[in-house]
Amino acid sequence: MTQDVVSRLTDEQAAAVARLSSAAERGDGDAACQLGDRYREATGGVRYSPKAAFRWYARSALTGYPQGQNNVGACFEHGIGCAQSYAKAVTWYRKAAAQKLAYASSNLGYLYLKGQGVPADKAVAVGWFEKALEQGDERAAEMVKELGG
């Protein structure tokens, strides 16, 4: 954590960031993901930093934490704090989807629908949206309906 970020934090915010940072340094994927969220959303007293968000999400993903893997995929998909790469987004979304993270399955559906990082394939996209729906992503129901799945 840089000094300019620390100086802006209230004591409570600084303590929360320090707790999360310490837990993330010990390999807690959820804590690293929460730090990534703070930097991506500029919440909890920290400044917006796409690069810091990506670094924390990557640290989370490398622990095997599915939300961190999904968020790294989103960073690669949208070029947040890293070079944009649909192929890398697909790789990370697949890792998270393999752990039954519904949003990752939906994200794969969208990439197949658009042909980004994978060949465009409506049937495969519908399959991912159906899987996402089974995993609890209610938003996927609209895509299944819209695509005729």
N, C-alpha and C positions, 0 to 999 in steps of 0.2 A: 504494500500500500504506500503510495507516495505521500510526501508531507503535505502537499497542497490539498489533497483529498482529506487527510486526517484533520487538518486545521479547520475545515468547514463543518466537521461533524459535531453534533452534540455529544456529550459524554455517553449517553445511552446508545446513540448510533455507533460511535467509535467502539464501544464494548461489543455490540452485536457484530460488527464487521470483524473485529479481532477474534471473536468466538468462531465465526464462520471460517475465517482464514486459517485459524489453528486447526479446526476440524478438517478442512479441505487439505491442508498440508499433511495431515495424518492419513489421507486416502478416503475421506468421506465424500462420496460422489454427490450426495444430496446437498451437502454444504457448498461444494464447488459450484453446483448448478444454481443454487440460490444466489451466490455471489455474481455469477454470470447474469442472472436476471436483474440484479441491482444495477450493474453497469449498463446493461442494454436498455433498461427502463429509467435510469437516473432516479432510483428510489433509495430510501434508507440513508439519505445524506451523501451518496456518492455521485460523482459527475458521470454524465453519459460518456461511455468509452466503448465503441464497438470492438476495438482490439482487446481490451481487458475482458469484455464479455466473452469473446471467442476463446481467449486463453483459459478462462475459468470453465467454460463449457467443454473445451477439449480435455482439461484435467478431469472433469467429471466423467466424460465419455470413456476415457482410458481406464477408469475404475470398473467399467461395465455397467454404469448406471444408465438405464434406458432413456430417461428424460434428457440427460446430458448428451447421449448419442443422437437423439432426435434434434436437440438444439444445435449441435454441431452440423447436422444435416441441413437445418434451416439456415445457418450461417453460410454454408457453402452454396446453398440454393440461391440466396439473395445477396451474397458478397458482403456479409456483415463481419467486419474485422479481419477478413481474409479475401483471397482472390476467389471470385465466383467460379464454381465448378459443379455443374449438374451431376457429373459422374461421381464425384466425391459425395454429393448430397445423397445420391441413391445408395451408395455404400453404407453411409451412416444411418439412413432411414431403415435400411434392411436389418442392421444390427438391432435397432430398437424394436422394429416390428417383430423380429424373431423372439423378443421377450414379451410379446403381446401388448405393446404400447399402441393403443388405438390410433392416436394422432399420427404416429409414424406410418401406420398402414394407410391412413387417409392421404398423407403426404406422398406416399408412393403412388397411390391412385392418381393424384393430380399430375405427377411427373409422367406416368404412362399415358394419361389422357392428352397431355400437351406434347409428348415426345421429347422431353427434356432429360438428357442423360441416358435415355433408353429409347428404343424404337416406339413410336406412337402405336398404341394397341388398346382400343376401346374395351375389348373383352377382358384383357388383363387388368385394366383400370377398374372395371366393374368388380372384378374379383377382389382387388385390394379394398375397394369401398365396402363390399360385403363383409370382408374380414374385419374391417374397422368397425362396422356396425355391430358385428358379433362381439367385438372386444369392448363395446360400450361407447363408441363415438356416434352419438345420435345425429350429428350433423351429416354423417355419411348417408343417412337414409334418403335425403334429398337428392344426392348424387346418384344413388342406385335407382331411384324413381326416374330421375331426369334421363339417365342413360339407358333405361329399359332393362335393368338387371333383374 
